[in-house]
């Protein structure tokens, strides 16, 4: 019975390990200088579960790859807003 339980837990853990990362685009209309994208990227990358963040001044957007088991898109919006750059999820 112990072996079965251990095997079951290992299988369950491996399924979580293979979760597919999600990508979201955030509109960040208040970025207006060369430092803004860097600040937005840093704020996003400091959120646990964010794999990568790339902000563009020209597009006034940030593309964020994240683990949706650890963080939500709404939390990413909150992170940019707290950094002084309110954002919305692009539909």
Contact map, one row per residue, 1 for C-alpha under 8 A:
1111100000000000000000000000000000000000000000000000000000000000000000000000000000000000000
1111110000000000000000000000000000000000000000000000000000000000000000000000000000000000000
1111111000000000000000000000000000000000000000000000000000000000000000000000000000000000000
1111111100000000000000000000000000000000000000000000000000000000000000000000000000000000000
1111111110000000000000000000000000000000000000000000000000000000000000000000000000000000000
0111111111000000000000000000000000000000000000000000000000000000000000000000000000000000000
0011111111100000000000000000000000000000000000000000000000000000000000000000000000000000000
0001111111110000000000000000000000000000000000000000000000000000000000000000000000000000000
0000111111111000000000000000000000000000000000000000000000000000000000000000000000000000000
0000011111111100000000000000000000000000000000000000000000000000000000000000000000000000000
0000001111111110000000000000000000000000000000000000000000000000000000000000000000000000000
0000000111111111000000000000000000000000000000000000000000000000000000000000000000000000000
0000000011111111100000000000000000000000000000000000000000000000000000000000000000000000000
0000000001111111110000000000000000000000000000000000000000000000000000000000000000000000000
0000000000111111111000000000000000000000000000000000000000000000000000000000000000000000000
0000000000011111111000000000000000000000000000000000000000000000000000000000000000000000000
0000000000001111111000000000000000000000000000000000000000000000000000000000000000000000000
0000000000000111111100000000000000000000000000000000000000000000000000000000000000000000000
0000000000000011111110000000000000000000000000000000000000000000001000000000000000000000000
0000000000000000011111000000000000000000000000000000000000000000001000000000000000000000000
0000000000000000001111100000000000000000000000000000000000000000111100000000000000000000000
0000000000000000000111110000000000000000000000000000000000000000111100000000000000000000000
0000000000000000000011111000000000000000000000000000000000000011110000000000000000000000000
0000000000000000000001111100000000000000000000000000000000000011100000001000000000000000110
0000000000000000000000111110000000000000000000000000000000001111000000000000000000000000110
0000000000000000000000011111000000000000000000000000000000001111000000000000100000000011110
0000000000000000000000001111100000000000000000000000000000011100000000000000000000000011110
0000000000000000000000000111111000000000000000000000000000011100000000000000000000001111000
0000000000000000000000000011111000000000000000000000000000011000000000000000000000001110000
0000000000000000000000000001111100000000000000000000000000010000000000000000000000001100000
0000000000000000000000000001111110011000000000000000000010010000000000000000000000001000000
0000000000000000000000000000011111010000000000000000000010000000000000000000000000000000000
0000000000000000000000000000001111111000000000000000000010000000000000000000000000000000000
0000000000000000000000000000000111111100000000000000000010000000000000000000000000000000000
0000000000000000000000000000000011111110000000000000000000000000000000000000000000000000000
0000000000000000000000000000001111111111000000000000000010000000000000000000000000000000000
0000000000000000000000000000001011111111100000000000011110000100000000000000000000000000000
0000000000000000000000000000000001111111110000000000001000000000000000000000000000000000000
0000000000000000000000000000000000111111111000000000000000000000000000000000000000100000000
0000000000000000000000000000000000011111111100000000001000000100000000000000000100101000000
0000000000000000000000000000000000001111111110000000111000000100000000000000000000000000000
0000000000000000000000000000000000000111111111000000000000000000000000000000000000000000000
0000000000000000000000000000000000000011111111100000000000000000000000000000001100100000000
0000000000000000000000000000000000000001111111100100100000000001000000000001001100000000000
0000000000000000000000000000000000000000111111110111100000000000000000000000000000000000000
0000000000000000000000000000000000000000011111110100000000000000000000000000000000000000000
0000000000000000000000000000000000000000001111111100000000000000000000100001001000000000000
0000000000000000000000000000000000000000000011111100000000000000000001100000000000000000000
0000000000000000000000000000000000000000000000111110000000000000011111100000000000000000000
0000000000000000000000000000000000000000000111111111100000000001111000100000000000000000000
0000000000000000000000000000000000000000000010001111100000000001111000000000000000000000000
0000000000000000000000000000000000000000000010000111110000000001110000000000000000000000000
0000000000000000000000000000000000000000100110000111111000000111100000000000000000000000000
0000000000000000000000000000000000001000100000000001111100000111000000000000000000000000000
0000000000000000000000000000000000001101100000000000111110011110000000000000000000000000000
0000000000000000000000000000000000001000000000000000011111111100000000000000000000000000000
0000000000000000000000000000001111011000000000000000001111111000000000000000000000000000000
0000000000000000000000000000000000000000000000000000000111110000000000000000000000000000000
0000000000000000000000000000000000000000000000000000000111111000000000000000000000000000000
0000000000000000000000000011111000000000000000000000001111111100000000000000000000000000000
0000000000000000000000001111100000000000000000000000001110111110000000000000000000000000000
0000000000000000000000001111000000001001100000000000111100011111000000000000000000000000000
0000000000000000000000111100000000000000000000000000111000001111100000000000000000000000000
0000000000000000000000111100000000000000000100000111110000000111110000000000000000000000000
0000000000000000000011110000000000000000000000000111100000000011111000000000000000000000000
0000000000000000000011100000000000000000000000001111000000000001111100100000000000000000000
0000000000000000001111000000000000000000000000001110000000000000111111100000000000000000000
0000000000000000000011000000000000000000000000001000000000000000011111111000000000000000000
0000000000000000000000000000000000000000000000001000000000000000001111110000000000000000000
0000000000000000000000000000000000000000000000011000000000000000001111110000000000000000000
0000000000000000000000000000000000000000000000111100000000000000011111111011000000000000000
0000000000000000000000000000000000000000000000000000000000000000000111111111000000000000000
0000000000000000000000010000000000000000000000000000000000000000000100111111100000000000100
0000000000000000000000000000000000000000000000000000000000000000000000011111110000000000000
0000000000000000000000000000000000000000000000000000000000000000000000111111111000000000000
0000000000000000000000000000000000000000000100100000000000000000000000111111111100000000000
0000000000000000000000000100000000000000000000000000000000000000000000001111111110000111100
0000000000000000000000000000000000000000000000000000000000000000000000000111111111000100000
0000000000000000000000000000000000000000001100100000000000000000000000000011111111100000000
0000000000000000000000000000000000000001001100000000000000000000000000000001111111111110000
0000000000000000000000000000000000000000000000000000000000000000000000000000111111111110000
0000000000000000000000000000000000000000000000000000000000000000000000000000011111111100000
0000000000000000000000000000000000000011001000000000000000000000000000000000001111111000000
0000000000000000000000000000000000000000000000000000000000000000000000000000000111111100000
0000000000000000000000000001111000000001000000000000000000000000000000000000000111111110000
0000000000000000000000000001110000000000000000000000000000000000000000000000110111011111000
0000000000000000000000000111100000000000000000000000000000000000000000000000100110001111100
0000000000000000000000000111000000000000000000000000000000000000000000000000100000000111110
0000000000000000000000011110000000000000000000000000000000000000000000001000100000000011111
0000000000000000000000011110000000000000000000000000000000000000000000000000000000000001111
0000000000000000000000000000000000000000000000000000000000000000000000000000000000000000111
